[in-house]
Amino acid sequence: MPAKNETLGQFEEKLAELEDLVKALESGDTRLEEAVKHFERGMKLSQSCEKLLQQASLRVEQLSDQAGAATPPRPAGNADEESQA
């Protein structure tokens, strides 16, 4: 699980920082020592984003399961009637 201070709202912020680091590395203007630091930071951001995505996926799955349990199944005949309308 992500650390308590990590929230789904931080995903975009972390992703933007990761994109900036990638641009800096791809530019070729970064000294080796700084490039290694960027790489290390990028790996941490990547792992954090992955955890946040897993958390979001689990949340969506749980909400979908709850919605499915709360909604009674529709009779098969209704689907045919709606497609003909």
PyRosetta script that sets phi, psi and omega in degrees:
from pyrosetta import init, pose_from_sequence

init()
pose = pose_from_sequence("MPAKNETLGQFEEKLAELEDLVKALESGDTRLEEAVKHFERGMKLSQSCEKLLQQASLRVEQLSDQAGAATPPRPAGNADEESQA")
pose.set_psi(1, 147.5)
pose.set_omega(1, 175.9)
pose.set_phi(2, -65.7)
pose.set_psi(2, 157.7)
pose.set_omega(2, 176.4)
pose.set_phi(3, -59.6)
pose.set_psi(3, 156.1)
pose.set_omega(3, -175.8)
pose.set_phi(4, -58.7)
pose.set_psi(4, -30.1)
pose.set_omega(4, -177.4)
pose.set_phi(5, -80.1)
pose.set_psi(5, -7.0)
pose.set_omega(5, 177.3)
pose.set_phi(6, -88.4)
pose.set_psi(6, 130.6)
pose.set_omega(6, 177.9)
pose.set_phi(7, -127.3)
pose.set_psi(7, 164.8)
pose.set_omega(7, 179.0)
pose.set_phi(8, -61.3)
pose.set_psi(8, -29.9)
pose.set_omega(8, 179.1)
pose.set_phi(9, -66.3)
pose.set_psi(9, -19.2)
pose.set_omega(9, 179.8)
pose.set_phi(10, -82.5)
pose.set_psi(10, -9.5)
pose.set_omega(10, -176.4)
pose.set_phi(11, -58.0)
pose.set_psi(11, -50.1)
pose.set_omega(11, -178.0)
pose.set_phi(12, -61.1)
pose.set_psi(12, -38.9)
pose.set_omega(12, 178.5)
pose.set_phi(13, -63.1)
pose.set_psi(13, -45.9)
pose.set_omega(13, -179.5)
pose.set_phi(14, -67.0)
pose.set_psi(14, -40.3)
pose.set_omega(14, 179.4)
pose.set_phi(15, -64.8)
pose.set_psi(15, -40.4)
pose.set_omega(15, 178.5)
pose.set_phi(16, -62.8)
pose.set_psi(16, -42.4)
pose.set_omega(16, 178.0)
pose.set_phi(17, -63.8)
pose.set_psi(17, -41.5)
pose.set_omega(17, 178.5)
pose.set_phi(18, -61.9)
pose.set_psi(18, -42.6)
pose.set_omega(18, 178.1)
pose.set_phi(19, -62.6)
pose.set_psi(19, -39.0)
pose.set_omega(19, 177.5)
pose.set_phi(20, -63.4)
pose.set_psi(20, -41.5)
pose.set_omega(20, 178.4)
pose.set_phi(21, -63.8)
pose.set_psi(21, -41.2)
pose.set_omega(21, 179.1)
pose.set_phi(22, -63.1)
pose.set_psi(22, -43.3)
pose.set_omega(22, 178.5)
pose.set_phi(23, -60.6)
pose.set_psi(23, -42.1)
pose.set_omega(23, 179.8)
pose.set_phi(24, -63.5)
pose.set_psi(24, -41.6)
pose.set_omega(24, 179.8)
pose.set_phi(25, -69.0)
pose.set_psi(25, -39.0)
pose.set_omega(25, -178.8)
pose.set_phi(26, -71.5)
pose.set_psi(26, -22.3)
pose.set_omega(26, -178.1)
pose.set_phi(27, -66.4)
pose.set_psi(27, -27.7)
pose.set_omega(27, -179.2)
pose.set_phi(28, 79.2)
pose.set_psi(28, 2.2)
pose.set_omega(28, -178.8)
pose.set_phi(29, -93.7)
pose.set_psi(29, 4.7)
pose.set_omega(29, -175.6)
pose.set_phi(30, -94.4)
pose.set_psi(30, 132.5)
pose.set_omega(30, 176.0)
pose.set_phi(31, -64.3)
pose.set_psi(31, 155.6)
pose.set_omega(31, -175.3)
pose.set_phi(32, -56.4)
pose.set_psi(32, -47.8)
pose.set_omega(32, -178.1)
pose.set_phi(33, -60.5)
pose.set_psi(33, -43.6)
pose.set_omega(33, 179.2)
pose.set_phi(34, -68.1)
pose.set_psi(34, -37.1)
pose.set_omega(34, 178.6)
pose.set_phi(35, -62.5)
pose.set_psi(35, -40.3)
pose.set_omega(35, 178.6)
pose.set_phi(36, -65.0)
pose.set_psi(36, -41.3)
pose.set_omega(36, 177.6)
pose.set_phi(37, -63.5)
pose.set_psi(37, -42.1)
pose.set_omega(37, 176.9)
pose.set_phi(38, -60.8)
pose.set_psi(38, -42.7)
pose.set_omega(38, 180.0)
pose.set_phi(39, -62.2)
pose.set_psi(39, -46.5)
pose.set_omega(39, 179.1)
pose.set_phi(40, -60.2)
pose.set_psi(40, -45.5)
pose.set_omega(40, 178.9)
pose.set_phi(41, -63.4)
pose.set_psi(41, -41.2)
pose.set_omega(41, 179.0)
pose.set_phi(42, -61.5)
pose.set_psi(42, -40.0)
pose.set_omega(42, 177.9)
pose.set_phi(43, -63.7)
pose.set_psi(43, -41.9)
pose.set_omega(43, 178.2)
pose.set_phi(44, -63.9)
pose.set_psi(44, -43.2)
pose.set_omega(44, 178.8)
pose.set_phi(45, -64.0)
pose.set_psi(45, -41.1)
pose.set_omega(45, 179.4)
pose.set_phi(46, -61.1)
pose.set_psi(46, -45.1)
pose.set_omega(46, 179.1)
pose.set_phi(47, -64.3)
pose.set_psi(47, -40.9)
pose.set_omega(47, 179.5)
pose.set_phi(48, -64.9)
pose.set_psi(48, -43.2)
pose.set_omega(48, 178.3)
pose.set_phi(49, -63.1)
pose.set_psi(49, -40.7)
pose.set_omega(49, 178.6)
pose.set_phi(50, -60.5)
pose.set_psi(50, -43.6)
pose.set_omega(50, 178.9)
pose.set_phi(51, -64.0)
pose.set_psi(51, -40.9)
pose.set_omega(51, 179.0)
pose.set_phi(52, -65.7)
pose.set_psi(52, -38.1)
pose.set_omega(52, 176.9)
pose.set_phi(53, -66.1)
pose.set_psi(53, -40.0)
pose.set_omega(53, 177.1)
pose.set_phi(54, -63.2)
pose.set_psi(54, -40.7)
pose.set_omega(54, 178.6)
pose.set_phi(55, -63.3)
pose.set_psi(55, -43.8)
pose.set_omega(55, 179.9)
pose.set_phi(56, -65.2)
pose.set_psi(56, -41.3)
pose.set_omega(56, 179.2)
pose.set_phi(57, -62.4)
pose.set_psi(57, -43.3)
pose.set_omega(57, 178.2)
pose.set_phi(58, -62.8)
pose.set_psi(58, -41.8)
pose.set_omega(58, -179.8)
pose.set_phi(59, -63.6)
pose.set_psi(59, -43.6)
pose.set_omega(59, 178.3)
pose.set_phi(60, -62.4)
pose.set_psi(60, -42.8)
pose.set_omega(60, 179.0)
pose.set_phi(61, -61.4)
pose.set_psi(61, -43.2)
pose.set_omega(61, 179.1)
pose.set_phi(62, -64.1)
pose.set_psi(62, -42.6)
pose.set_omega(62, 178.9)
pose.set_phi(63, -65.0)
pose.set_psi(63, -38.8)
pose.set_omega(63, 177.9)
pose.set_phi(64, -64.8)
pose.set_psi(64, -42.4)
pose.set_omega(64, 178.0)
pose.set_phi(65, -62.3)
pose.set_psi(65, -42.3)
pose.set_omega(65, 178.5)
pose.set_phi(66, -64.1)
pose.set_psi(66, -41.8)
pose.set_omega(66, -179.7)
pose.set_phi(67, -66.0)
pose.set_psi(67, -39.2)
pose.set_omega(67, 178.6)
pose.set_phi(68, -65.9)
pose.set_psi(68, -37.3)
pose.set_omega(68, 179.6)
pose.set_phi(69, -72.8)
pose.set_psi(69, -30.2)
pose.set_omega(69, -177.7)
pose.set_phi(70, -82.7)
pose.set_psi(70, -21.3)
pose.set_omega(70, -178.2)
pose.set_phi(71, -100.1)
pose.set_psi(71, 120.3)
pose.set_omega(71, 179.3)
pose.set_phi(72, -67.6)
pose.set_psi(72, 146.0)
pose.set_omega(72, 180.0)
pose.set_phi(73, -63.5)
pose.set_psi(73, 144.1)
pose.set_omega(73, 179.8)
pose.set_phi(74, -87.9)
pose.set_psi(74, 143.0)
pose.set_omega(74, 176.2)
pose.set_phi(75, -61.2)
pose.set_psi(75, 146.6)
pose.set_omega(75, -176.5)
pose.set_phi(76, -61.7)
pose.set_psi(76, -31.0)
pose.set_omega(76, -179.2)
pose.set_phi(77, -64.1)
pose.set_psi(77, -29.9)
pose.set_omega(77, -179.4)
pose.set_phi(78, -66.5)
pose.set_psi(78, -35.3)
pose.set_omega(78, -179.2)
pose.set_phi(79, -64.4)
pose.set_psi(79, -39.2)
pose.set_omega(79, 179.2)
pose.set_phi(80, -67.9)
pose.set_psi(80, -40.5)
pose.set_omega(80, -179.5)
pose.set_phi(81, -64.7)
pose.set_psi(81, -39.7)
pose.set_omega(81, -179.0)
pose.set_phi(82, -68.9)
pose.set_psi(82, -36.2)
pose.set_omega(82, -178.1)
pose.set_phi(83, -71.7)
pose.set_psi(83, -24.1)
pose.set_omega(83, 178.0)
pose.set_phi(84, -82.7)
pose.set_psi(84, -20.5)
pose.set_omega(84, -176.5)
pose.set_phi(85, -74.5)
pose.dump_pdb("model.pdb")
